[in-house]
Amino acid sequence: MQYEHFDCDIRDGAARVTLLGPGNPLLSEVCDEFVDLMLRLQEDQAVRAILVTDGDHAFDLQPDLDAASRKIGTDGSFAPIAAGLEIAERMVNVIQECSRPVVTATRGDIRATGLGFYMAGDVRLAGATASFTAPDLAVGLMPEWGLTFTLPRVLGPSRALEFLWSGRTLSAGEAYAAGLVDRVIADAHWDDELETILERLTRLPQPLIRLTKLAAQQSGQFDLTSMLSFEFEAQQQCWDSVETAECLDAWVQNRKPVFRAPLAPEDDE
């Protein structure tokens, strides 16, 4: 798979996707490539986990505010903003709807719409030197990329508003304390820790991954009784899974599970 804005290395059951630079690429081009890449990885039965890391410009995806400003000054067309919203929806949804675990990781400066891209990951990792800045609301436009959904849930409503309204930058430590980041990793251990996480994810049964991801996404929409019912049905699916059977057998024998690669889709559906 050859792309202009992404590099993808697939090995040992994990896809390592890197956002390439330099410069500020057109969001439409980045979107088309990323959606195509993610759909290909979703169909690749040898891929069990996906890592998305920043490259030369650290998830620094910027909307074309100059074009939007010119439109407001002339015909008032909403088209440039609408196009950006469509891009955001496509990129966020392709991550959220992916049945594979998607880890986003950064050691750079996350800014503007790049924050929404980063926050779309199932698990979010950061190096100690990373920083996080919300989109600049001084231009008078709403935050996008699902930030109105994710930020209040991880920060709480009032802290989300403070972060958005203040425009201040959070260090990796501050972002971790606030809940934006799930783990901060020292730069000296960055590569080793990422590989450890990927190895762990590739050794979890795929039905378990898919169902726990779905449960986490739905937990805020249903009451306890509904989630208990979901757990019952999901556990039955896990129990009937070929991969769960292998994991249970490996646990009894005190060994690592061995999955067939590639796994046939019908084996665990």
C-alpha positions as CSV (number, residue, x, y, z in Angstrom):
1,M,0.0,0.0,0.0
2,Q,1.6,3.2,-1.2
3,Y,0.3,6.6,0.1
4,E,1.6,10.2,-0.1
5,H,0.6,11.2,3.4
6,F,0.9,7.9,5.3
7,D,3.4,5.1,5.7
8,C,2.0,1.7,6.7
9,D,4.2,-1.2,8.1
10,I,2.4,-4.5,8.7
11,R,4.2,-7.1,10.8
12,D,3.5,-9.6,13.6
13,G,-0.2,-9.0,13.3
14,A,0.0,-5.2,13.8
15,A,-0.3,-2.3,11.4
16,R,1.9,0.7,12.2
17,V,0.5,3.8,10.4
18,T,2.6,6.9,10.4
19,L,1.4,10.4,9.3
20,L,4.0,11.8,7.0
21,G,5.2,15.4,6.4
22,P,6.5,17.9,5.9
23,G,4.1,20.8,5.6
24,N,0.4,21.2,6.0
25,P,-1.3,18.8,3.6
26,L,-4.8,19.3,2.2
27,L,-7.3,17.7,4.5
28,S,-9.3,16.3,1.6
29,E,-6.3,14.4,0.4
30,V,-5.3,13.1,3.8
31,C,-8.9,12.0,4.4
32,D,-9.2,10.1,1.2
33,E,-6.0,8.2,1.8
34,F,-6.7,7.5,5.5
35,V,-10.2,6.2,4.9
36,D,-8.9,4.0,2.1
37,L,-6.0,2.7,4.3
38,M,-8.3,2.0,7.2
39,L,-10.8,0.1,5.1
40,R,-8.0,-2.0,3.6
41,L,-6.6,-2.8,7.1
42,Q,-10.1,-3.7,8.3
43,E,-10.4,-6.2,5.5
44,D,-6.9,-7.6,6.1
45,Q,-7.4,-10.7,8.4
46,A,-3.8,-10.7,9.3
47,V,-4.1,-7.3,11.0
48,R,-5.2,-7.6,14.6
49,A,-4.2,-4.1,15.9
50,I,-3.6,-0.7,14.4
51,L,-1.2,2.0,15.7
52,V,-1.5,5.5,14.3
53,T,1.5,7.7,15.1
54,D,2.4,11.3,14.1
55,G,5.2,12.0,11.8
56,D,7.0,15.3,10.9
57,H,4.1,17.5,11.9
58,A,2.4,15.7,14.8
59,F,-1.2,15.4,13.8
60,D,-1.0,19.1,12.9
61,L,-3.9,19.2,10.5
62,Q,-5.2,22.7,9.8
63,P,-8.5,23.8,8.2
64,D,-8.3,26.3,5.4
65,L,-9.5,29.3,7.3
66,D,-8.3,31.7,4.6
67,A,-10.7,30.1,2.1
68,A,-13.5,30.2,4.6
69,S,-12.8,33.9,5.4
70,R,-12.9,34.8,1.7
71,K,-16.3,33.0,1.3
72,I,-17.8,35.0,4.2
73,G,-16.6,38.2,2.6
74,T,-18.1,37.4,-0.8
75,D,-21.1,35.1,-1.3
76,G,-21.3,33.8,2.3
77,S,-21.2,30.2,1.2
78,F,-21.0,27.6,3.9
79,A,-19.4,25.1,1.5
80,P,-15.8,25.2,2.7
81,I,-16.9,24.6,6.3
82,A,-19.3,21.9,5.3
83,A,-16.6,20.1,3.4
84,G,-14.3,20.2,6.4
85,L,-17.1,18.8,8.6
86,E,-17.6,15.9,6.1
87,I,-13.9,15.2,6.2
88,A,-13.9,15.1,10.0
89,E,-16.9,12.8,10.1
90,R,-15.4,10.3,7.7
91,M,-12.0,10.1,9.5
92,V,-13.5,9.9,13.0
93,N,-16.1,7.3,12.0
94,V,-13.7,5.0,10.2
95,I,-11.7,4.8,13.4
96,Q,-14.7,4.3,15.7
97,E,-16.3,1.8,13.4
98,C,-13.2,-0.3,13.0
99,S,-13.4,-3.6,14.7
100,R,-9.7,-3.6,15.4
101,P,-8.2,-1.7,18.3
102,V,-6.9,1.6,17.1
103,V,-4.1,3.3,19.2
104,T,-3.1,6.9,18.6
105,A,0.3,8.0,19.8
106,T,2.2,11.2,19.7
107,R,5.4,12.8,20.9
108,G,4.8,16.2,19.2
109,D,2.5,19.2,19.5
110,I,-1.1,18.4,18.8
111,R,-3.0,21.4,17.5
112,A,-6.3,22.4,15.8
113,T,-8.2,19.6,14.0
114,G,-5.3,17.3,14.7
115,L,-6.5,17.1,18.3
116,G,-9.8,15.6,17.1
117,F,-7.9,13.1,14.9
118,Y,-5.8,12.1,17.9
119,M,-8.8,11.9,20.3
120,A,-10.6,9.5,18.0
121,G,-8.3,6.7,19.0
122,D,-9.5,3.9,21.3
123,V,-6.4,4.3,23.4
124,R,-4.3,7.5,23.4
125,L,-0.6,7.5,24.2
126,A,1.8,10.4,24.5
127,G,5.5,11.0,25.0
128,A,6.7,13.2,27.8
129,T,7.4,16.1,25.4
130,A,4.0,16.1,23.7
131,S,1.6,19.1,24.1
132,F,-2.1,19.6,23.3
133,T,-3.9,22.7,22.1
134,A,-7.6,22.9,21.3
135,P,-8.7,24.6,18.0
136,D,-8.6,28.4,18.3
137,L,-12.2,29.4,18.9
138,A,-11.2,33.1,18.4
139,V,-12.1,32.7,14.7
140,G,-15.7,32.2,15.8
141,L,-16.2,28.6,14.6
142,M,-17.3,25.6,16.6
143,P,-14.8,22.8,17.5
144,E,-15.2,19.9,15.2
145,W,-13.9,16.3,14.8
146,G,-16.2,15.1,17.5
147,L,-14.5,17.2,20.2
148,T,-17.9,18.3,21.5
149,F,-18.5,14.6,22.3
150,T,-15.1,13.4,23.5
151,L,-13.9,16.4,25.5
152,P,-16.9,16.7,27.9
153,R,-16.7,12.9,28.5
154,V,-13.0,12.8,29.3
155,L,-12.6,16.2,31.0
156,G,-16.1,16.9,32.3
157,P,-18.3,19.7,30.9
158,S,-16.8,22.6,32.8
159,R,-13.1,21.6,32.3
160,A,-13.9,21.0,28.6
161,L,-15.2,24.5,28.3
162,E,-12.2,25.9,30.1
163,F,-9.8,24.1,27.8
164,L,-11.7,25.2,24.7
165,W,-12.4,28.8,25.7
166,S,-8.9,29.5,27.2
167,G,-6.9,28.4,24.2
168,R,-4.1,27.3,26.5
169,T,-1.7,24.5,25.8
170,L,-1.5,21.4,28.0
171,S,1.7,19.5,28.6
172,A,1.7,15.7,28.4
173,G,1.5,15.5,32.2
174,E,-1.4,17.9,32.4
175,A,-3.2,16.1,29.6
176,Y,-2.8,12.8,31.4
177,A,-4.0,14.2,34.7
178,A,-7.0,15.7,32.9
179,G,-7.8,12.5,31.0
180,L,-7.0,13.5,27.5
181,V,-4.1,11.0,27.5
182,D,-4.3,7.4,28.8
183,R,-0.6,6.9,29.3
184,V,2.5,9.1,29.2
185,I,5.7,7.2,28.1
186,A,9.2,8.4,28.6
187,D,11.0,9.1,25.3
188,A,13.8,6.6,26.2
189,H,11.2,3.8,26.3
190,W,8.9,5.0,23.6
191,D,9.5,2.3,20.9
192,D,9.7,-0.6,23.3
193,E,6.5,0.4,25.1
194,L,4.6,0.8,21.8
195,E,5.7,-2.7,20.7
196,T,4.7,-4.2,24.0
197,I,1.3,-2.7,23.7
198,L,0.9,-3.9,20.2
199,E,2.0,-7.4,21.1
200,R,-0.5,-7.5,23.9
201,L,-3.3,-6.4,21.6
202,T,-2.5,-8.9,18.9
203,R,-2.8,-11.7,21.5
204,L,-6.3,-10.8,22.5
205,P,-9.2,-12.6,20.7
206,Q,-10.7,-10.5,18.0
207,P,-14.3,-11.1,19.1
208,L,-13.3,-9.8,22.6
209,I,-11.7,-6.7,21.1
210,R,-14.7,-6.0,18.9
211,L,-17.3,-6.5,21.7
212,T,-15.4,-4.6,24.5
213,K,-14.9,-1.7,22.1
214,L,-18.6,-1.7,21.3
215,A,-19.5,-1.9,25.0
216,A,-17.3,1.1,25.8
217,Q,-18.8,3.1,23.0
218,Q,-22.4,2.3,24.1
219,S,-22.0,2.5,27.9
220,G,-23.0,6.1,28.1
221,Q,-26.2,5.5,26.2
222,F,-27.7,2.7,28.2
223,D,-28.5,1.9,31.8
224,L,-27.0,-0.8,33.9
225,T,-29.7,-3.4,33.1
226,S,-29.1,-2.9,29.4
227,M,-25.4,-3.3,29.7
228,L,-25.7,-6.4,31.8
229,S,-27.9,-7.9,29.0
230,F,-25.2,-6.8,26.5
231,E,-22.5,-8.6,28.6
232,F,-24.5,-11.8,28.7
233,E,-25.0,-11.9,24.9
234,A,-21.4,-10.8,24.2
235,Q,-20.0,-13.4,26.6
236,Q,-21.9,-16.1,24.6
237,Q,-20.3,-14.8,21.4
238,C,-16.8,-14.9,23.1
239,W,-17.5,-18.4,24.4
240,D,-18.4,-19.7,20.9
241,S,-15.3,-18.1,19.4
242,V,-12.4,-20.2,18.1
243,E,-9.9,-17.6,19.4
244,T,-11.3,-17.6,22.9
245,A,-11.1,-21.4,23.0
246,E,-7.4,-21.1,22.1
247,C,-6.8,-18.5,24.8
248,L,-8.5,-20.6,27.4
249,D,-6.4,-23.6,26.3
250,A,-3.2,-21.5,26.4
251,W,-4.0,-20.2,29.9
252,V,-4.4,-23.8,31.2
253,Q,-1.1,-24.8,29.5
254,N,0.7,-21.7,30.7
255,R,1.7,-20.6,27.2
256,K,1.0,-17.8,24.7
257,P,-2.0,-18.3,22.5
258,V,-1.4,-19.1,18.8
259,F,-3.9,-17.9,16.3
260,R,-4.2,-19.0,12.8
261,A,-3.1,-16.2,10.4
262,P,-4.9,-15.1,8.5
263,L,-8.1,-15.9,10.4
264,A,-11.0,-16.7,8.2
265,P,-13.8,-14.1,8.9
266,E,-16.5,-16.9,9.3
267,D,-14.5,-18.5,12.1
268,D,-15.5,-15.8,14.6
269,E,-18.7,-14.3,13.3
